Amino acid sequence: MIETNKQQIEKLKKEGSIMRMTVIILAIVMTSFLILGSIAAVNLTKKIAKMDTYCNDVFETLHNKMDTMQNFTEKLVEQINCRDSDSGVNYQVIGICDDGLINRIDYCTDNILTEYYCAAGNIRVSGTKQVCLSNDVDCATLGSRCLNGRCMPSDTK
C-alpha cells in the first residue's frame, strides 16, 4: 500500500507538471493571439486611415470639378445678351428674339400670334441676364388677323 501511495504521489506530481505545462502553453497561445490581434488591429487601422484619405481625396476632386462646372456655367450665362428685333412686345411687327441660346421667331397659329420678347427678372440665371419669353394673343381682340407672325389690319391682304 505504501508503494501504491508513492506511485499515486508521483502520478500527481506528473499530472501537476502536465497541468502547469498546459496552463503555461495556454498562456503563451493566448498571449500570441493578443499580439497577433494587436498587429491585425494596427494593420486594420492603417488600412482604414488609407481608405479615409482616399475618400477625402475623391470628395475634394469632385468638389473642385463641381466648382469648375459652376464657374463655367456662370461665365457662359454672363455671355447671354437677349435681343428682340421688334423691340419687345410689338404685335404689328414680326420679330426674332435671340437670347444667345435659340432664335425664336414670332409666328401665327390660326389667328393666334405667339410674340417672343426679352424679359429681365422673369427667368434669372445669373445677375440680370435676360431670356426670351412668349405671349399668345388673339389678333381678333385687336381687330386684326394674324398673318406672317404679326397682327395685321383685317383688310390687309
Backbone as a ProteinNet text record, in pm:
[ID]
protein_1_A
[PRIMARY]
MIETNKQQIEKLKKEGSIMRMTVIILAIVMTSFLILGSIAAVNLTKKIAKMDTYCNDVFETLHNKMDTMQNFTEKLVEQINCRDSDSGVNYQVIGICDDGLINRIDYCTDNILTEYYCAAGNIRVSGTKQVCLSNDVDCATLGSRCLNGRCMPSDTK
[TERTIARY]
80	0	85.4	198.4	288.3	335.8	366.4	411.1	301.3	187.6	74.9	59.8	78.8	71.4	183.7	305.6	417.1	387.7	334.1	300.6	195.4	100.1	-4.5	53.3	145.3	208.5	288.8	365	443.2	349.1	244	146.6	89.1	54.6	1.7	104.4	232.2	338	345.5	342.6	347.4	226.4	111.2	-10.2	-5.5	46.8	62.1	154	262.1	354.7	286.4	212.9	139.8	38.2	-28	-127.6	-59.6	53.2	125.9	173.1	226.2	273.3	156.3	42.5	-75.1	-116.6	-115.6	-150.1	-50.1	78.7	181.8	162.4	137.3	115.8	-7.3	-113.8	-234.2	-205.6	-127.5	-91.6	-11.1	81.2	162.3	73.5	-16.3	-106.7	-195	-251.3	-338.8	-260.9	-139.2	-55.7	-26.5	1.1	26.2	-95.6	-213.9	-336.8	-354.6	-325.6	-336.3	-238.8	-115.8	-15.8	-58.3	-98.9	-144.2	-267.6	-357.8	-477	-441.2	-343	-297.8	-235.1	-154.1	-92.3	-200.5	-298.1	-407.8	-486.9	-510	-583.7	-505.5	-374.2	-291.1	-297.7	-285.4	-293.5	-429.5	-534.6	-669.5	-686.5	-633.6	-640.3	-567.2	-451.4	-375.7	-455.5	-518.2	-597.3	-717.4	-781.3	-895.5	-849.4	-734.1	-680.5	-650.9	-594.7	-567.3	-697.3	-799.5	-928.8	-991.4	-979.3	-1033.6	-964.5	-832.6	-757.2	-799.7	-813.9	-855.3	-994.3	-1088.2	-1224.9	-1224.8	-1145.3	-1136	-1079.6	-977.8	-920.4	-1023.8	-1099.8	-1203.8	-1309.3	-1353.2	-1453.5	-1401.4	-1276.1	-1218.7	-1210.3	-1171	-1162.6	-1299.9	-1401.6	-1537.6	-1586.7	-1558.6	-1600	-1534.8	-1405.3	-1335	-1392.7	-1426.2	-1483.8	-1621.6	-1699.4	-1830.7	-1814.5	-1716.1	-1689.7	-1651.2	-1567	-1525.1	-1645.2	-1734.8	-1855.4	-1944	-1959.7	-2043.7	-1983	-1851.4	-1785	-1802.8	-1788.9	-1806.4	-1948.2	-2046.8	-2187.3	-2214.5	-2162.6	-2184	-2121.6	-2002.1	-1937.2	-2014.8	-2067.9	-2147.3	-2273.4	-2340.6	-2463.7	-2434.8	-2318.1	-2282.9	-2273.9	-2246.6	-2232.9	-2368	-2474.7	-2607.1	-2656.1	-2694.8	-2748.1	-2869.2	-2986	-3110.4	-3132.5	-3174.5	-3208	-3339.7	-3426	-3553.4	-3560.2	-3568.8	-3561.7	-3680.9	-3795.7	-3910.3	-3923.8	-3812.9	-3801.2	-3900.3	-3927	-4014.1	-4150.4	-4252.9	-4389.1	-4442.4	-4446.9	-4494.8	-4572.1	-4705.3	-4789.5	-4796.8	-4761.4	-4775	-4649.2	-4538.1	-4412.2	-4363	-4326.8	-4267.9	-4128.1	-4092.8	-3962.3	-3892.6	-3763.8	-3681.7	-3620.2	-3645.3	-3587.4	-3468.4	-3352.9	-3229.8	-3171	-3171	-3113.7	-2977.9	-2918.5	-2787.2	-2794.7	-2913.2	-2931	-3006.1	-3119.7	-3204.1	-3265.5	-3276.8	-3352.6	-3498.5	-3587.5	-3730.6	-3800	-3876.5	-3942.7	-4091.5	-4147.4	-4291.8	-4364.3	-4475.3	-4547.2	-4696.5	-4772.6	-4918.1	-4961.2	-5061.9	-5132.2	-5279.9	-5338.5	-5472	-5469	-5547.7	-5548.6	-5476.3	-5402.2	-5328.3	-5182	-5134.2	-4994.8	-4914.8	-4805	-4709.6	-4598.5	-4591.9	-4497	-4385	-4261.3	-4144.9	-4085.7	-4032.9	-3973.7	-3871.5	-3780.7	-3681.2	-3744.3	-3716.1	-3772.9	-3668.9	-3631.4	-3538.6	-3616.7	-3557.1	-3617.1	-3714.8	-3776.4	-3871.4	-3800.5	-3690.6	-3607.8	-3467.6	-3424.9	-3293.8	-3199.6	-3095.3	-2995.8	-2875.8	-2831.2	-2716.2	-2730.8	-2726.2	-2737.9	-2872.3	-2870.3	-2995.6	-3003.2	-2945.9	-2947.6	-3091	-3114.9	-3250	-3258	-3376.2	-3403.9	-3534.5	-3557.7	-3680.3	-3799.3	-3906.2	-4034.3	-4133.1	-4252.1	-4352.5	-4487.2	-4567.5	-4701.5	-4792.8	-4903.3	-5000.5	-5113.6	-5148.3	-5257.2	-5347.1	-5476.6	-5572.8	-5583.9	-5534.5	-5534.1	-5675.6	-5779.3	-5917.6	-5953.6	-5894.7	-5922.7	-5864.1	-5773.2	-5712.9	-5775.9	-5883.2	-5947.3	-5859	-5776.3	-5681.3	-5690.3	-5607.3	-5591.6	-5442.6	-5409.5	-5268.7	-5217.9	-5108.5	-5052.2	-4900.5	-4828	-4681.5	-4616.9	-4663.5	-4600.5	-4630.4	-4743.9	-4782.7	-4932.8	-4989.7	-5130.6	-5143.7	-5217.8	-5236.1	-5382.3	-5409.5	-5549.1	-5625.6	-5750.3	-5830.1	-5841.1	-5832	-5847.4	-5716.7	-5608	-5476.7	-5473.3	-5415.7	-5403.1	-5265.6
-117.6	0	125.6	118.5	232.7	261.9	157.2	178.9	236.5	196.5	249.5	396.7	435.9	577.6	655	596.1	661.1	677.8	574.6	580.3	687.5	694.8	796.4	936.6	952.3	1083.2	1118.7	1026.1	1050.7	1084.7	1010	1033.5	1175	1216.1	1350.8	1456.5	1429.2	1522.7	1538.1	1423.7	1427.8	1501.3	1466.7	1533.5	1681.6	1716.7	1856.7	1927.8	1861.8	1920	1935.8	1837.3	1843.8	1956.3	1968.5	2075.5	2211.1	2223.2	2350.3	2379.7	2280.5	2298.6	2336.9	2275.5	2307.3	2452.6	2496	2634.2	2729.2	2695.7	2780.6	2787.5	2673.6	2670.4	2752.6	2736.9	2815.9	2965	3001.2	3141.6	3193.4	3111.9	3150.9	3166.8	3072.4	3077.7	3201.8	3228.2	3344.7	3474.1	3479.8	3598.2	3615.6	3506.2	3512.9	3567.8	3518.3	3568.9	3717.8	3758.7	3900.4	3982.9	3934.5	4006.2	4009.8	3893.5	3889.2	3976	3974.1	4058.2	4205.5	4242	4381.4	4421.2	4331.8	4359.4	4373.6	4282.6	4290	4418.8	4458	4582.1	4702.5	4701	4811.5	4815.7	4699.3	4693.8	4739.8	4697.7	4738.4	4889.2	4943.9	5088.6	5162.9	5112	5174.9	5170.6	5055.7	5042.8	5137.5	5148.5	5240.3	5383.7	5419.5	5555.2	5582.4	5482.4	5498.5	5516.9	5437.2	5449.5	5585.8	5633.4	5763.8	5873.8	5865.5	5963.6	5957.5	5836.4	5819.8	5879.6	5849.6	5901.9	6054.8	6110.3	6256	6316.4	6249.5	6297.4	6293.8	6184.8	6173.2	6281.8	6301.4	6404.1	6541.9	6572.4	6703.7	6722.8	6618.6	6626.7	6653.4	6580.3	6601.9	6741.8	6788.2	6921.7	7027.9	7010.3	7104.7	7103.5	6985	6975.5	7041.5	7027	7091.6	7243	7294.2	7438	7485.7	7406.9	7442.4	7448.2	7348.7	7347	7467.2	7500.8	7614.7	7743.7	7759.2	7878.5	7886	7771	7767.4	7808.8	7753.4	7785	7932.9	7988.6	8130.8	8218	8181.7	8259.4	8248.7	8129.7	8111.2	8196.1	8195.1	8272.9	8422.8	8464.3	8605.8	8653.7	8561.2	8598.2	8610.4	8564.3	8572.1	8715.6	8767.6	8902.7	8898.1	8911.4	8896.7	9016.5	8984.9	9089.1	9051.4	9150.2	9129.1	9231	9180	9269.5	9365.2	9329.7	9422.5	9499.7	9505.4	9586.4	9549.6	9422.6	9379.1	9335	9360.6	9319.6	9419	9372.7	9455.5	9363.4	9366.2	9272.3	9302.4	9424.1	9462.8	9433.7	9395.5	9370.6	9230.7	9155.2	9022.4	9044.3	8966.6	8983.6	8851.8	8863.7	8748.5	8779.8	8692.1	8706.5	8611.5	8665.8	8587	8609	8501.8	8514.3	8447	8417.5	8354.4	8203.2	8150.3	8005.6	7960	8024.4	7988.4	8115.9	8120.9	8228.9	8185.8	8271.3	8241.4	8348.1	8302.3	8394.4	8399.7	8522.9	8539.4	8462.6	8393.7	8314.9	8310.8	8271.5	8261.5	8115.7	8086	7958.5	7996.1	7975.5	8026.8	8178.3	8230.9	8376.4	8415	8319.5	8343.9	8374.5	8490.3	8530.3	8490.3	8419.6	8393	8494.7	8588.3	8701	8672.6	8668	8648.7	8784	8791.7	8916.6	8885.4	8978.9	8964.4	9010.4	8937.6	8976.2	8959.4	9067.7	9061.8	9026.4	8944.7	8916.5	8801.3	8767.2	8656.3	8522.1	8506.9	8387.7	8437.3	8431.8	8485.4	8368.5	8363.7	8259.3	8317	8432.8	8497.2	8647.2	8720.8	8865.8	8905.1	8991.6	9038.1	8991.2	8875.6	8824.7	8797.8	8817.9	8803.1	8681.7	8627.3	8519.5	8551.2	8480.9	8503	8434.3	8508.4	8454.6	8474.7	8416.4	8435.4	8472.6	8535.1	8577.1	8544.4	8476.3	8445.9	8547.9	8601.8	8699.1	8662.7	8675.1	8653.8	8786.2	8787.7	8912	8967.9	8884.3	8930.7	9029.5	9011.5	9105.2	9243.4	9250.8	9378.3	9430	9362.2	9399.7	9366.1	9264.4	9226.5	9078.6	9035.4	8892.3	8862.3	8740.3	8701.5	8660.8	8722.6	8695.3	8709.9	8605.5	8608.7	8657.7	8608.8	8639.9	8777.7	8837	8969.6	8988	9075.2	9108.6	9222.2	9195.4	9293.1	9337.1	9461.2	9502.7	9402.4	9376.2	9274.5	9296.2	9419.6	9446	9429.4	9393.4	9374	9237.5	9235	9108	9053.5
0	0	0	60.9	62.7	-77	-147.3	-283.2	-368.2	-345	-421	-392.3	-267.1	-234.5	-301.7	-302.4	-368.6	-516.6	-573.9	-717.3	-743.3	-653.3	-670.7	-656.4	-560.2	-540.9	-665.7	-720.1	-841.1	-957.7	-962	-1068.6	-1056.9	-935	-913.6	-948	-913.8	-947.8	-1099.6	-1169.2	-1316.1	-1370.8	-1317.2	-1363.4	-1331.4	-1217	-1180	-1277	-1313.3	-1410	-1544.7	-1582.4	-1710.5	-1704.5	-1591.8	-1575.7	-1583.2	-1512.8	-1516.9	-1658.6	-1723.1	-1861	-1951.6	-1929.8	-2009.8	-1988	-1862	-1829.6	-1894.8	-1887.6	-1948.1	-2100.5	-2161.4	-2307.1	-2343.5	-2265.8	-2290.4	-2275.7	-2177.2	-2156.9	-2275.9	-2326.2	-2442.6	-2565.9	-2585.7	-2700.6	-2693.4	-2575	-2560.1	-2580.4	-2529.1	-2549.8	-2698.6	-2766.7	-2911.7	-2984.9	-2947.2	-3010.1	-2983	-2859.7	-2827	-2909.6	-2922	-3001.4	-3148	-3200.1	-3340.6	-3360	-3261.8	-3269.5	-3269.4	-3187.8	-3183.6	-3315.8	-3371.9	-3502.7	-3609.1	-3607	-3703.2	-3684.7	-3560.4	-3533.3	-3584.3	-3565.6	-3615.7	-3767.7	-3832.1	-3978.5	-4027.9	-3960	-3997.6	-3982	-3873.9	-3851.2	-3961.9	-4002.7	-4111.9	-4243.1	-4269.7	-4392.3	-4390	-4275.5	-4262.6	-4284	-4229	-4246.2	-4393.7	-4464.9	-4608.1	-4686	-4652.4	-4720.6	-4692.8	-4570.7	-4534.5	-4614.9	-4625.9	-4705.3	-4851.3	-4905.1	-5044.5	-5066.9	-4976.4	-4989.8	-4981.8	-4891.7	-4881.7	-5009.4	-5068.5	-5195	-5306.8	-5314.5	-5418.2	-5398	-5274.2	-5245.3	-5284.3	-5248.7	-5280.5	-5432	-5504.4	-5650.9	-5710.6	-5664.7	-5715.8	-5681.4	-5562	-5520.4	-5609.6	-5638.2	-5725.2	-5866.2	-5916.3	-6051.3	-6056.2	-5947.8	-5943.3	-5941.8	-5866.5	-5865.2	-6004.1	-6073.2	-6208.5	-6301.8	-6292.4	-6377.2	-6346.8	-6219.6	-6182.5	-6237.1	-6224.8	-6279.2	-6430.1	-6498.3	-6643.6	-6681.2	-6609.8	-6637.6	-6615.3	-6505.8	-6478.2	-6586.5	-6632.7	-6738.7	-6869	-6897.3	-7018.1	-7012.9	-6898.5	-6882.6	-6891	-6839.9	-6847.5	-6991.8	-7083.5	-7223.5	-7293.8	-7229.1	-7289.6	-7283.1	-7397.4	-7404.3	-7496.6	-7441	-7517.4	-7610.3	-7733.8	-7831.7	-7898.3	-7919.2	-7988.9	-8103.4	-8226.2	-8342.8	-8352.3	-8290.8	-8294.5	-8162.4	-8086.9	-7964.6	-7854.8	-7837.6	-7728	-7777.3	-7696.5	-7732.3	-7835.8	-7959	-8069.5	-8163.1	-8153.8	-8227.3	-8377	-8417.5	-8558.2	-8640.6	-8575.8	-8647.8	-8613.4	-8718	-8691.7	-8635.6	-8535	-8473	-8446.5	-8420.1	-8382.9	-8247	-8152.3	-8018.2	-8009.4	-7972.7	-7962.4	-7824.1	-7741.9	-7607.2	-7597.2	-7711.5	-7712.1	-7709.8	-7685.2	-7684.7	-7810.2	-7837.5	-7952.4	-8008.4	-8141.1	-8205.5	-8211.2	-8163.9	-8166.1	-8251.1	-8348.6	-8442.2	-8408.4	-8404.9	-8383.2	-8493.7	-8457.7	-8559.2	-8528.8	-8631.6	-8621.6	-8620.8	-8540.9	-8545.4	-8551.8	-8669.6	-8697.6	-8675.4	-8583.3	-8562	-8431.5	-8375	-8250.1	-8283.9	-8236.8	-8256.5	-8132	-8153.8	-8046.1	-8063.1	-7969	-7971.5	-7872.6	-7923.2	-7835.6	-7799.3	-7676.3	-7628.7	-7519	-7494.9	-7387.6	-7256.3	-7151.3	-7021.5	-6912.7	-6849.5	-6736.1	-6610.3	-6525.5	-6395.8	-6396.2	-6509.4	-6509.9	-6495.4	-6566.9	-6550.8	-6525.3	-6401.6	-6366.7	-6341.6	-6421.1	-6402.4	-6329.7	-6371.3	-6308.1	-6327.7	-6219.3	-6230.2	-6289.1	-6389.6	-6452.8	-6597.3	-6626.7	-6763.7	-6806.8	-6935.9	-6989.4	-7081.1	-7089.2	-7184	-7255.7	-7367.3	-7444.2	-7377.8	-7364.5	-7319	-7432	-7418.8	-7523.6	-7463.3	-7547	-7508.7	-7626.2	-7600.5	-7706.2	-7701.1	-7818.3	-7825.9	-7944.5	-7923.3	-8031.2	-8107.1	-8230.5	-8309.8	-8327.6	-8322.3	-8337.6	-8226.8	-8106.9	-7996.3	-8025.2	-8121.1	-8161.1	-8291	-8336.5	-8462.6	-8581.2	-8566.5	-8671.8	-8699.9	-8795	-8820.2	-8817.9	-8784.4	-8773.5	-8911	-8954.2	-9086.4	-9077.3	-9114.3	-9119.7	-8989	-8876.1	-8748.2	-8693.1	-8736.8	-8684.1	-8698.2	-8617.2	-8628.1	-8730.5	-8835.8	-8944.2	-8946.6	-8989.3	-9003.8	-9091.4	-9055.8	-9124.3	-9272.9	-9321.2	-9463.2	-9539.9	-9472.6	-9539	-9604.9	-9724.9	-9798.2	-9786.1
[MASK]
+++++++++++++++++++++++++++++++++++++++++++++++++++++++++++++++++++++++++++++++++++++++++++++++++++++++++++++++++++++++++++++++++++++++++++++++++++++++++++++

